[in-house]
């Protein structure tokens, strides 16, 4: 569902875009807010989104998660980074290999090129 925000004088109106596109006659719900209330609502939504996104990053990543962070598709490339000591890893069991998130971030930062 897409919402349209319209400002009329000091009031904000929310309109459902899908209801504007449909050809059948429908009733449309319009919510009217004063400007101060609108900005208060926006600030609350932003604060809630920030609090949800501040989750702790895991210290150890699986191979698939590490490949996703590194944006690589090949397990061989990941193994090469591990074997050459470019990223830290832990092997708690024979077939379980975990990768240190911070060492992956450090590797990416060490190989970052400055812009001109």
C-alpha positions in Angstrom: 0.0 0.0 0.0 1.4 3.4 -0.9 0.4 6.5 0.9 0.3 10.0 -0.5 1.0 13.0 1.8 -0.7 16.2 0.8 -0.2 19.5 2.5 -3.1 22.0 2.6 -2.4 25.2 4.6 -1.2 23.8 7.9 -2.7 20.4 7.7 -1.4 17.1 6.2 -3.6 14.6 4.5 -2.8 10.9 4.0 -4.3 9.3 1.0 -4.1 5.7 -0.2 -2.7 5.6 -3.7 -4.3 2.3 -4.6 -7.7 3.8 -3.9 -7.0 6.6 -6.5 -6.0 4.1 -9.2 -9.0 1.7 -8.9 -11.9 2.4 -11.3 -14.6 1.0 -9.0 -16.3 3.6 -6.7 -14.9 3.1 -3.2 -14.8 5.1 0.0 -11.4 6.6 0.8 -10.2 7.2 4.3 -8.5 10.6 4.8 -6.6 11.5 8.0 -6.1 15.1 8.7 -3.3 16.2 11.0 -2.1 19.6 12.0 1.5 20.4 11.0 2.9 20.1 14.5 1.2 16.7 15.0 2.5 15.5 11.6 6.1 16.3 12.5 5.7 14.7 15.9 4.4 11.5 14.3 7.3 11.5 11.8 9.8 11.9 14.6 8.3 9.0 16.6 8.4 6.8 13.5 12.1 7.7 12.8 12.9 7.0 16.5 11.2 3.6 16.4 13.0 2.6 13.2 16.4 3.7 14.7 15.8 1.7 17.8 14.9 -1.4 15.8 18.0 -1.1 13.6 20.4 -0.7 16.5 20.5 -4.5 17.0 23.9 -5.9 17.9 25.9 -7.3 15.0 26.9 -10.9 15.5 30.6 -11.5 16.3 30.8 -14.7 14.3 29.2 -15.2 10.8 28.5 -18.4 8.9 30.1 -18.8 5.5 27.0 -17.7 3.7 26.7 -14.6 5.9 30.4 -13.8 5.4 30.1 -14.2 1.6 27.1 -11.8 1.7 29.0 -9.1 3.6 32.0 -9.5 1.3 29.7 -9.6 -1.8 31.4 -12.7 -3.2 29.7 -15.7 -4.7 32.5 -18.3 -4.6 33.2 -20.4 -1.5 36.7 -20.8 -3.0 37.3 -17.1 -2.7 36.2 -17.2 0.9 38.5 -20.1 1.6 41.4 -18.3 -0.1 40.8 -15.2 2.1 40.8 -17.6 5.1 43.9 -19.6 4.0 46.0 -16.5 3.3 45.1 -15.0 6.8 43.3 -12.0 5.4 40.2 -12.7 7.6 40.0 -14.4 11.0 38.0 -17.6 11.4 37.2 -20.1 14.1 36.6 -23.8 13.6 34.7 -25.1 16.6 34.0 -28.4 14.9 35.4 -30.2 11.8 32.8 -29.0 9.4 31.8 -25.7 11.0 33.8 -22.6 10.1 32.8 -19.2 11.5 34.2 -15.9 10.3 35.0 -12.9 12.6 32.7 -10.0 11.5 35.2 -7.3 12.7 38.1 -8.9 10.7 35.9 -8.9 7.6 35.2 -5.2 8.2 38.9 -4.5 8.7 39.7 -6.4 5.5 37.2 -4.3 3.5 38.5 -1.0 5.1 42.1 -2.0 4.4 41.3 -2.5 0.7 39.1 0.6 0.3 40.4 3.1 -2.3 40.2 6.8 -1.7 38.3 8.8 -4.3 40.0 11.4 -6.4 
